[in-house]
Amino acid sequence: MIDIIFNIGLIHYLFLSLFLFMTGLIGVLISRNMLRAVMSLFIMTISVVLNFVAFGYYCDGTMEKVNMLSIFILILAVIQTVIALVILYKIYQANEYLDTEKIKDKEN
């Protein structure tokens, strides 16, 4: 039993990935601020990359292919976040706030 706790294996990475993904999902579902929702989406993407790395190392044993895939996914996530931040900046310039409820009320 003590061996499971102190020897870090695949299950530990999967639980960490699950925790990060659930934290990001709760952040997206609960948050009314769009900037917080974008940050939560980025946390969810990081958890997916961690999951890829854990399974890639578990299945293949080498990190060469896993590193290339994870770097590619991280680059896509950073590009996605930058584009979302630019869109949020334009929304903020037009409305002076990023609260989804206020923007929804303004449209009516």
Order of alpha helices (4+ residues) and beta strands (2+ residues): alpha-alpha-alpha-alpha-alpha
